[in-house]
Amino acid sequence: MESNYISISNIALLGSIAFMLIVAFIAFLAKLGITKSIIIGTVRSFVQLLLMGYVLGFVFDMNKWYFTVLIVMIMFFFGAWDSYRGLKFKPKNIFYHSLSANFIGSFLPLAFLFYGLLQVTPWFNPQYIIPISAMVISNTMSGISICLNNYGNELKLRKNEVEAKLSLGASCTIAIENIQKSSIKAGLIPTINALMILGIVKLPGMMTGQILGGVSPVDSVRYQLVIMYIIAAATAISLYILTKLIQTSVFNKRGQLV
C-alpha cells in the first residue's frame, strides 16, 4: 500500500479549535453549566498533548530504557490520580488500591504482548512500549472508575443487606460478593460494548492512525484486534484485583462495615 500521508500544519491545528468553540457555544446556549469545563479541557488537551509530543520525540531520539520506564510509570500514576479526583466513593487507601490494581492488571498482559507475541527488541523500544501501554492504561483506568462508582453506589443502597448477612454469620467476602460482581460487570461493559461494534460502527484510533500513516488495512486490523483483547484482559484482571483490595478498606479488622 502506497503511503500518502498528509501532515497537519500549525494553521490547521489552530483552525480545529473552532470545533471546540462550537461545543462551548452550544453548552452556553443550552445553559448546561459546563462551558468553563469545556474551555479548560480544550486548553489542557492542547498544551498536554503538544508537550507530550515533544517529550516523546526526545525519548524516541534518546532510545534509553530508563526514559521509557519513567514515561510508563508517570502514565500509571497520573492515570490513577486523575481517576481518583473524580470519585465520590473514596474509602481508605483507594488511590493506592487503584494504582496497584491497574499496574498488576496491565503489566501482565502487556508483558505477554511485548515479549511473547510481538517480541519487541530492544525490550524498552519506546515506539511500541509507550503508545500501546498508554492505550491499555487509560482504558483500564476508565473501567476502574466505573467499577468504583458502581461499588460506592451499590454499597450505599445495599448497606442493610450486607450488615444483615454479616449478622447471620456470613464472612466479609460472602456479604459483599454481589456488590463485587455487579461492580466488575459495570466496569467491563464499555470494553465489551466496544468489541461488539468493532469494525462495523467503529474504526478505533490505533487502526485509523496506522491506516493514515500508510499501513495496510489488514495489518492495522491485526494490531487493533490484539490491542482490544489486551485491553479487555487488563481491565478484567485489574477490576478483579481492585474489588478484592477494596474489601480491606470497607471493613475493619472485626469484619464490620466502616
C-alpha positions, 0 to 999 in steps of 0.5 A: 500500500502506497503511503500518502500521508498528509501532515497537519500544519500549525494553521490547521491545528489552530483552525480545529479549535473552532470545533471546540468553540462550537461545543462551548457555544452550544453548552452556553446556549443550552445553559448546561453549566459546563462551558468553563469545563469545556474551555479548560479541557480544550486548553489542557488537551492542547498544551498536554498533548503538544508537550507530550509530543515533544517529550516523546520525540526526545525519548524516541531520539534518546532510545534509553530504557530508563526514559521509557520506564519513567514515561510508563510509570508517570502514565500509571500514576497520573492515570490513577490520580486523575481517576481518583479526583473524580470519585465520590466513593473514596474509602481508605487507601483507594488511590493506592488500591487503584494504582496497584490494581491497574499496574498488576492488571496491565503489566501482565498482559502487556508483558505477554504482548511485548515479549511473547507475541510481538517480541519487541527488541530492544525490550524498552523500544519506546515506539511500541512500549509507550503508545500501546501501554498508554492505550491499555492504561487509560482504558483500564483506568476508565473501567476502574472508575466505573467499577468504583462508582458502581461499588460506592453506589451499590454499597450505599443502597445495599448497606442493610443487606450486607450488615444483615448477612454479616449478622447471620454469620456470613464472612466479609467476602460472602456479604459483599460478593454481589456488590463485587460482581455487579461492580466488575460487570459495570466496569467491563461493559464499555470494553465489551460494548466496544468489541461488539461494534468493532469494525462495523460502527467503529474504526478505533484510533490505533487502526485509523492512525496506522491506516493514515500513516500508510499501513495496510488495512489488514495489518492495522486490523491485526494490531487493533484486534490484539490491542482490544483483547489486551485491553479487555484482559487488563481491565478484567484482571485489574477490576478483579484485583481492585474489588478484592483490595477494596474489601480491606478498606470497607471493613475493619479488622472485626469484619464490620462495615466502616 
